[in-house]
Amino acid sequence: MKYNIYLNSIRQANHLTQQEIANILGISRSVYTKYENGYELIPIKHLLAFCNYFNIRVDNVFGFSFNKSQSLNNNVDNKIIGQRLRDFRKENKLTQEKLANTLNTTDTVISGYESGRRLIATPFLYQICHQYHVSADYLLGRIDEPKYLKEN
């Protein structure tokens, strides 16, 4: 997962400092620096705030190729994310246990995501999207179409 490279390039292309991005995200500069340098994984809530600020797709930051979409919904809802994750899992004939094994977690964690009690962790979202070529923005409810990423 090389999203940190994209965080850095997007920030620099917009002539902003790490401190300015940290202020936008409501975190300290040192925490943001760890995200950008790849020392810590950026939580979905901060990744979404970053993408919302620049009006870009999470798929962009993940480095995926994608089809263009007209507009992004910046108001994500855990229930919608959970429903889309559940629909994706069923469409791919995966049980919660099988998806959990793929992600090296537990079916209880998957259940928490699908029920909307928990927001999906960044590395799990990335792994699902990378492995199954599904759009992160689709799963997060930011777009309705296209659901799948273009194959490289």
Backbone hydrogen bonds, N-H to C=O, Kabsch-Sander energy under -0.5 kcal/mol:
donor,donor_aa,acceptor,acceptor_aa,energy
5,I,2,K,-1.5
6,Y,2,K,-0.8
7,L,3,Y,-2.3
8,N,4,N,-2.1
9,S,5,I,-2.4
10,I,6,Y,-2.6
11,R,7,L,-2.2
12,Q,8,N,-2.7
13,A,9,S,-2.5
14,N,10,I,-1.2
15,H,12,Q,-1.8
16,L,11,R,-2.0
21,I,17,T,-2.0
22,A,18,Q,-2.7
23,N,19,Q,-2.3
24,I,20,E,-2.0
25,L,21,I,-2.3
26,G,22,A,-1.1
27,I,22,A,-2.6
32,Y,28,S,-2.1
33,T,29,R,-2.9
34,K,30,S,-1.6
35,Y,31,V,-1.6
36,E,32,Y,-2.6
37,N,33,T,-2.3
38,G,34,K,-0.5
38,G,35,Y,-1.0
39,Y,34,K,-2.1
40,E,34,K,-1.5
46,H,43,P,-0.7
47,L,43,P,-2.5
48,L,44,I,-3.3
49,A,45,K,-1.7
50,F,46,H,-2.4
51,C,47,L,-2.7
52,N,48,L,-3.1
53,Y,49,A,-2.2
54,F,50,F,-1.8
55,N,51,C,-0.9
56,I,51,C,-2.2
61,V,57,R,-1.4
62,F,58,V,-2.4
63,G,59,D,-0.6
63,G,60,N,-1.3
64,F,59,D,-2.4
73,N,142,R,-2.8
74,N,72,L,-0.7
76,V,74,N,-0.9
81,I,77,D,-2.5
82,G,78,N,-2.7
83,Q,79,K,-2.4
84,R,80,I,-2.7
85,L,81,I,-2.6
86,R,82,G,-2.5
87,D,83,Q,-2.9
88,F,84,R,-2.7
89,R,85,L,-2.6
90,K,86,R,-2.6
91,E,87,D,-2.7
92,N,88,F,-1.7
93,K,90,K,-1.8
94,L,89,R,-2.7
99,L,95,T,-2.5
100,A,96,Q,-2.6
101,N,97,E,-2.5
102,T,98,K,-2.2
103,L,99,L,-2.0
104,N,100,A,-0.7
104,N,101,N,-0.7
105,T,100,A,-2.8
110,I,106,T,-1.6
111,S,107,D,-2.6
112,G,108,T,-2.0
113,Y,109,V,-1.9
114,E,110,I,-2.8
115,S,111,S,-2.1
116,G,112,G,-0.5
116,G,113,Y,-1.0
117,R,112,G,-1.3
118,R,112,G,-1.8
125,L,121,A,-2.4
126,Y,122,T,-2.7
127,Q,123,P,-2.3
128,I,124,F,-2.4
129,C,125,L,-2.5
130,H,126,Y,-3.0
131,Q,127,Q,-2.7
132,Y,128,I,-2.5
133,H,129,C,-1.2
134,V,129,C,-0.6
135,S,147,K,-3.0
139,L,135,S,-2.2
140,L,136,A,-2.2
141,G,138,Y,-1.8
142,R,137,D,-2.6
143,I,137,D,-1.2
149,L,133,H,-2.8
